[in-house]
Amino acid sequence: MTTDTPARLLALLSLLQTPREWPGGELAERLGVSRRTVRRDVERLREIGYPVRATMGSDGGYRLVAGKAMPPLVLDDEEAVAIAVGLRAGAGHAVAGVEEASVRALAKLEQVLPSRLRHRVTTLQAATTPLTSGDGPTIAPETLTAMASAVAGQERLRFAYRAADGTATRRLTEPYRLVSTGRRWYLVAYDLDRADWRTFRVDRVGEPFPTGARFTPRELPTGDAAEFLRRSMHRRSDAYEAQVTFAAPAAVVAPRLPGWLDPPEATDDGASCVLRATVTDPVEWLAVRLALLGIDFRVDEPAELVECVRGMGARLGRAAGGE
């Protein structure tokens, strides 16, 4: 018989979180208590926010249902490993839709994982290779979780950083937000050594180390991390303005574009649309992404992208047996 009430409540909660209805008698037998104790424990769970529904009948039954808020979950070993592996895989490849909240969840989960389960997660991930689109660089999940923890805990973060030209520096920052563009992660942070706000590509970050020193968040100039990143990309020396006209309505083109690009603008007749974007990737990369959309398009600018698409079209024509 389970005499430790907190332990018994956790055991009861673990049973109820399986998708089935539990007869009161079966719960009592599993827990080694009376049905009256089960009823009292169910009431305790309800008091702390777990929506347990009881059904009438000779034996009675209990089921955990959806409520107004998300209560804490109790996971067994296999469930915890499965969730951690899934979050790591998604976060490490900056998959569109895996935003900062997902990385925070991964950071919380890995913080409480026993060492034996953390080792299983690492081993399983190392032994598997996910099939990805190749749109962005991979990132060590440990890097993302360390940075997310520092953001959530308002803790100064130190890390090594490699600039686009290969210059290596050490940075001490007050991390503000992680921003996903769908193919890359960026950290928006206040750089203490430079006394100014900066954006950092996370795939260029190494050895992130939360220092333990707390800080009061400063006011971001734009008030929004995504908007700050957008303006920062406009100012970069390697950025260029691209304009592409598609021979299809905006409603058709928009769902096929990468999430980091702004939606295209509809033309007056509505039969076509125009994409305007600030891009920091090589023109070859953008040319390939445009070709993969499967929609006829015309590159308006820049001239480098026009020449790249023209050359790519000629090579593909020759590969297909054309002149």
C-alpha distance (Angstrom), angle and dihedral (degrees) to the residues before:
residue distance angle dihedral
M1 . . .
T2 3.81 . .
T3 3.80 107.9 .
D4 3.83 97.4 169.9
T5 3.81 103.3 93.6
P6 3.86 97.8 -159.2
A7 3.82 90.8 47.7
R8 3.80 90.6 47.2
L9 3.80 91.8 49.7
L10 3.80 90.6 51.9
A11 3.79 90.7 49.0
L12 3.82 90.6 49.2
L13 3.80 91.1 47.6
S14 3.80 91.5 50.5
L15 3.81 90.3 53.6
L16 3.80 93.8 46.6
Q17 3.81 92.3 51.0
T18 3.80 90.5 68.1
P19 3.83 110.7 94.8
R20 3.80 99.4 -105.9
E21 3.80 141.8 81.1
W22 3.79 116.2 -99.8
P23 3.81 120.7 -148.7
G24 3.79 111.0 -131.7
G25 3.78 91.6 -122.6
E26 3.81 92.7 54.5
L27 3.81 92.0 49.2
A28 3.81 90.4 49.8
E29 3.81 90.4 50.8
R30 3.81 93.3 47.3
L31 3.80 92.3 49.9
G32 3.80 96.6 38.4
V33 3.80 94.1 -124.4
S34 3.79 138.3 108.0
R35 3.81 124.2 -86.2
R36 3.80 87.9 -113.1
T37 3.80 89.5 59.0
V38 3.79 89.9 49.4
R39 3.81 90.0 53.8
R40 3.81 91.0 50.2
D41 3.79 91.6 48.2
V42 3.79 91.0 50.0
E43 3.81 88.8 54.1
R44 3.81 89.9 51.0
L45 3.80 90.2 53.4
R46 3.79 90.7 50.0
E47 3.81 90.7 51.2
I48 3.80 91.3 57.8
G49 3.79 94.1 47.8
Y50 3.80 108.0 -87.7
P51 3.85 110.0 134.4
V52 3.81 101.7 -138.1
R53 3.81 113.6 175.5
A54 3.78 119.9 -154.6
T55 3.81 123.3 -154.2
M56 3.77 126.3 -152.7
G57 3.78 123.2 -118.9
S58 3.76 144.6 102.5
D59 3.78 91.9 -66.1
G60 3.79 100.3 20.6
G61 3.77 123.1 -142.2
Y62 3.81 140.8 -136.9
R63 3.78 131.7 -150.1
L64 3.81 132.6 174.1
V65 3.81 108.8 -126.8
A66 3.79 135.9 -175.1
G67 3.79 113.9 -77.2
K68 3.79 137.4 -175.6
A69 3.81 93.9 -86.5
M70 3.79 136.4 33.5
P71 3.82 109.0 -104.7
P72 3.82 122.2 -157.0
L73 3.80 114.1 -80.8
V74 3.78 127.8 -133.7
L75 3.81 110.2 -142.6
D76 3.77 129.1 -169.6
D77 3.81 120.4 -137.7
E78 3.81 96.3 -91.3
E79 3.81 93.3 47.3
A80 3.81 93.1 49.1
V81 3.81 92.0 49.7
A82 3.83 92.2 47.5
I83 3.81 93.1 51.1
A84 3.80 93.8 45.4
V85 3.82 92.5 49.5
G86 3.80 91.6 48.8
L87 3.80 93.9 48.8
R88 3.80 91.8 45.7
A89 3.79 92.6 51.7
G90 3.79 93.6 48.8
A91 3.79 96.0 43.3
G92 3.80 94.4 44.8
H93 3.79 92.5 58.1
A94 3.82 97.1 39.3
V95 3.79 92.0 -124.8
A96 3.80 113.4 -166.1
G97 3.78 110.0 -97.5
V98 3.80 95.0 28.1
E99 3.76 97.4 109.5
E100 3.80 135.4 171.5
A101 3.81 92.5 -74.5
S102 3.80 89.9 62.4
V103 3.79 91.6 51.2
R104 3.81 90.4 48.8
A105 3.79 88.7 52.6
L106 3.79 90.4 51.4
A107 3.81 90.9 49.1
K108 3.80 91.5 51.8
L109 3.79 93.1 47.0
E110 3.80 95.7 47.9
Q111 3.79 90.7 47.2
V112 3.81 91.2 64.3
L113 3.81 100.1 32.5
P114 3.81 111.6 117.2
S115 3.81 112.5 -116.7
R116 3.81 91.8 -109.8
L117 3.83 90.9 56.9
R118 3.80 93.0 43.0
H119 3.80 88.1 54.3
R120 3.82 90.5 50.8
V121 3.80 91.2 51.0
T122 3.80 92.3 50.1
T123 3.80 92.8 45.7
L124 3.80 93.4 48.9
Q125 3.78 93.2 48.0
A126 3.80 92.1 48.1
A127 3.80 90.7 52.3
T128 3.81 95.8 52.1
T129 3.79 133.8 65.3
P130 3.81 117.2 -155.9
L131 3.80 119.3 -144.5
T132 3.79 106.6 -121.6
S133 3.78 135.6 172.0
G134 3.79 92.0 -112.1
D135 3.80 91.3 -128.9
G136 3.78 94.7 132.7
P137 3.78 144.0 19.9
T138 3.77 119.7 -88.4
I139 3.81 119.6 -112.0
A140 3.77 128.9 -154.2
P141 3.82 106.3 -109.7
E142 3.81 88.9 -138.7
T143 3.81 88.5 62.7
L144 3.80 92.6 53.4
T145 3.80 94.7 45.1
A146 3.81 92.8 48.6
M147 3.79 90.5 51.0
A148 3.80 93.8 44.1
S149 3.80 90.7 51.2
A150 3.80 90.5 51.8
V151 3.81 91.0 49.7
A152 3.80 93.2 48.7
G153 3.82 93.8 43.6
Q154 3.83 94.1 44.5
E155 3.79 88.4 -125.3
R156 3.80 125.8 154.1
L157 3.78 112.7 -107.2
R158 3.81 127.9 -148.9
F159 3.80 121.6 -165.8
A160 3.78 145.8 152.1
Y161 3.80 115.2 -105.7
R162 3.79 132.2 -162.9
A163 3.80 114.8 -157.1
A164 3.81 124.4 -146.0
D165 3.81 90.7 -95.6
G166 3.80 91.6 51.9
T167 3.81 96.8 -102.8
A168 3.81 110.6 150.1
T169 3.80 121.3 -146.4
R170 3.80 140.1 162.4
R171 3.80 116.6 -121.9
L172 3.79 132.7 -161.4
T173 3.80 110.4 -163.2
E174 3.77 146.8 167.9
P175 3.82 99.4 -130.2
Y176 3.79 113.9 -139.9
R177 3.81 108.7 174.4
L178 3.79 143.2 -16.9
V179 3.80 112.0 -130.7
S180 3.80 125.3 -164.0
T181 3.79 119.4 -155.4
G182 3.80 91.1 -170.8
R183 3.81 93.5 -100.7
R184 3.80 102.7 37.5
W185 3.80 138.5 32.8
Y186 3.81 122.1 -135.3
L187 3.80 131.1 -170.7
V188 3.80 117.3 -141.9
A189 3.79 107.4 -157.0
Y190 3.79 144.6 150.6
D191 3.81 107.9 -108.1
L192 3.82 106.3 -141.5
D193 3.82 95.6 -164.0
R194 3.81 92.4 52.2
A195 3.81 94.8 35.1
D196 3.79 92.0 -135.2
W197 3.80 143.2 91.1
R198 3.80 117.1 -87.8
T199 3.81 140.4 177.7
F200 3.80 120.2 -137.4
R201 3.78 128.5 -164.8
V202 3.78 104.1 -126.5
D203 3.82 93.4 -145.9
R204 3.83 86.5 64.3
V205 3.80 93.6 51.2
G206 3.79 120.6 100.9
E207 3.79 135.4 -177.1
P208 3.84 97.5 7.6
F209 3.80 108.9 -162.8
P210 3.83 124.1 -175.1
T211 3.80 102.9 -144.2
G212 3.80 98.0 -154.1
A213 3.82 91.0 -121.8
R214 3.81 110.2 127.6
F215 3.80 124.4 -143.3
T216 3.78 139.6 -172.4
P217 3.83 108.4 -116.0
R218 3.79 114.7 -109.8
E219 3.78 123.1 -134.8
L220 3.79 110.8 -92.7
P221 3.84 110.7 -131.5
T222 3.81 94.1 -126.7
G223 3.81 94.5 35.5
D224 3.82 89.7 -133.1
A225 3.80 125.9 75.1
A226 3.82 95.0 -149.7
E227 3.80 91.6 52.2
F228 3.81 90.8 46.8
L229 3.81 89.7 53.2
R230 3.79 91.2 48.4
R231 3.82 92.0 53.3
S232 3.80 91.3 44.3
M233 3.80 90.8 55.1
H234 3.82 90.0 51.5
R235 3.81 89.7 57.0
R236 3.81 96.3 49.4
S237 3.81 115.9 113.8
D238 3.81 93.0 -134.8
A239 3.79 94.0 51.6
Y240 3.80 122.9 106.6
E241 3.79 134.7 -172.5
A242 3.79 114.9 -116.1
Q243 3.79 126.3 -165.8
V244 3.80 120.8 -172.6
T245 3.81 129.3 175.8
F246 3.81 117.4 -150.5
A247 3.80 124.9 -156.3
A248 3.80 91.6 -135.0
P249 3.82 137.2 69.7
A250 3.80 119.3 -84.2
A251 3.82 90.3 -113.8
V252 3.81 89.2 61.7
V253 3.79 97.3 43.2
A254 3.82 101.0 42.1
P255 3.84 97.8 67.0
R256 3.81 90.9 52.5
L257 3.80 96.3 52.0
P258 3.82 122.1 94.1
G259 3.79 111.8 -94.8
W260 3.81 93.6 -116.5
L261 3.82 92.2 65.0
D262 3.80 121.7 84.6
P263 3.83 116.5 -113.1
P264 3.83 114.2 -90.3
E265 3.79 120.1 -105.5
A266 3.80 119.1 -116.7
T267 3.78 117.7 -121.5
D268 3.81 122.7 -128.2
D269 3.80 94.1 -93.3
G270 3.81 92.8 45.8
A271 3.79 91.7 -135.7
S272 3.80 94.0 102.5
C273 3.79 138.4 24.6
V274 3.80 140.7 -153.7
L275 3.79 127.4 -130.4
R276 3.81 118.1 -154.4
A277 3.80 117.1 -176.0
T278 3.78 142.9 160.4
V279 3.81 106.1 -130.8
T280 3.79 130.8 -172.1
D281 3.80 97.4 -180.0
P282 3.82 122.0 95.4
V283 3.80 114.6 -81.9
E284 3.82 88.9 -118.7
W285 3.78 90.3 62.9
L286 3.80 93.3 50.4
A287 3.82 91.4 46.5
V288 3.80 91.1 55.5
R289 3.82 92.5 46.6
L290 3.81 90.8 51.7
A291 3.80 92.1 49.2
L292 3.81 91.1 50.7
L293 3.81 91.8 58.7
G294 3.81 90.8 78.7
I295 3.83 92.6 -136.6
D296 3.80 127.4 114.9
F297 3.79 111.2 -108.8
R298 3.81 143.3 168.3
V299 3.80 123.2 -142.7
D300 3.81 109.9 -135.8
E301 3.81 98.1 177.9
P302 2.98 157.6 54.9
A303 3.80 104.5 29.2
E304 3.81 91.0 -135.4
L305 3.80 90.7 59.9
V306 3.81 91.5 46.2
E307 3.82 90.9 54.5
C308 3.81 91.7 44.5
V309 3.82 92.9 52.9
R310 3.82 91.2 45.0
G311 3.79 91.5 51.9
M312 3.77 93.3 44.8
G313 3.81 90.6 50.5
A314 3.81 91.4 51.7
R315 3.81 92.5 49.8
L316 3.81 92.1 48.1
G317 3.79 90.0 49.0
R318 3.78 91.6 53.3
A319 3.81 90.7 46.1
A320 3.82 88.4 54.9
G321 3.80 91.8 52.7
G322 3.79 97.6 -95.4
E323 3.78 124.8 138.6
